[in-house]
Amino acid sequence: MSVLNVPQPEFMEDEEIAIFADAVGKFYQQHAPEKRVLKWREDGQVEREFWNEAGEAGLLGTSVPEEYGGHGGDFRHEMVVIDQQAKHNVEGFAASLHNTVILPYLVRHGTEEQKKKYLPKLVSGELVSAIAMTEPGVGSDLQSITTTALKDGNGYRINGAKTYISNGQTADFIIVVAKTDPNERAKGISLMLLETEGAEGFQRGKKLDKIGMDAADTSELFFDDVFVPSDAVLGGEEGKGFYQLMGELPQERLIIAMGAMTSIEKALETTMEYVKSRKAFGKTIWDFQNTQFVMADLKARATAARIFVNDCIAKHLKRELSVDTACMAKYWVTELQGEVVDKCLQFHGGAGYINDYPIARMYRDSRITRIFGGSNEVMKMVIARGM
């Protein structure tokens, strides 16, 4: 049980969900042992074969409708895949990106032909996905992107550069955020569907050397007159991309908050184990009043955060999670994550600075959560607009 002792929410009290969680946990135990994950960390990416294994085991596209090759589940099943991944320390596997960020674009906005063409392959692991938003000179201000997808005969030519792209080295299916009308801002953006195999002019840049998330593949991508057919526009209509992106952001930000919450719980658990066993001046670190006061404060706020996140999940399952509430969750829980992990590392002393200890990797990995999915400064801007 988590150190927070928060009861399991009602929406997870389902025998079928429990059975699925057990199966997913066993998959990670068998297919992602510590030795294999260590290799991914050293290589800076998850091996391609693991995606096929995950697809075969039913971990991809769990909420995709069965008619498109999916498993017909809901957001709870996606949560199980992500939660079990964290519990089994399976680093680098971008299931949350693939399942809960990218596939929903196709399910909710794709044409019937696009769904039938791509979803079965994305569910099986035959295709691994990425979404190319950020550019070298453009971060959270997506309306200012410079990558273009201009008409050329019976299709479009994509030109531009993207950076900080998760799955960039591995993905063979990429949603490219581009301007089909460079003279417009939001109304000029379209989401272009690109299969990379045989795509002339498409080039993967270097795998970026990050301060954390060592096993996660993050890369630069370059597009030099890359041709895509006319039916490559998501939804079949130009100029809808920005609105499609905005429609899916609440779920993406909730996923980030959920991941941060799991990190908080793991940091508290591993630190409690450490301070109760490590001795200094003839007693355990836990015996010092300062340790107890700090940990009590962190537990209190973490408990409030867990209850808030669970409430956000419940609202999202009913399609009632508002944009500003999702932003609050992403902003507040990731800020708390940074504070909790930092204070927990301090209790480890010098050991906390050694990568062999889980808290050290948590410290490095947690820093990005206040940046990706929209920086926390942007989250506060969105929250303020609704006040």
Secondary structure, 3 states (H helix, E strand, C coil): CCCCCCCCCHHHCCHHHHHHHHHHHHHHHHHCCHHHHHHHHHHCCCCHHHHHHHHHCCCCCCCCCHHHCCCCCCHHHHHHHHHHHHHCCCCCCCHHHHHHHHHHHHHHHCCHHHHHHHHHHHHHCCCCEEEECCECCECCCHHHCCCEEEEECCEEEEEEEEEEEECCCCCCEEEEEEECCCCCCHHHEEEEEEECCCCCCEEEEEECCCCCCCCCCEEEEEEEEEEEEHHHEHHHCCCCHHHHHHHHHHHHHHHHHHHHHHHHHHHHHHHHHHHHHCEECCEEHHHCHHHHHHHHHHHHHHHHHHHHHHHHHHHHHCCCCCHHHHHHHHHHHHHHHHHHHHHHHHHCHHHHHCCCCHHHHHHHHHHHHHCCCCCHHHHHHHHHHCC
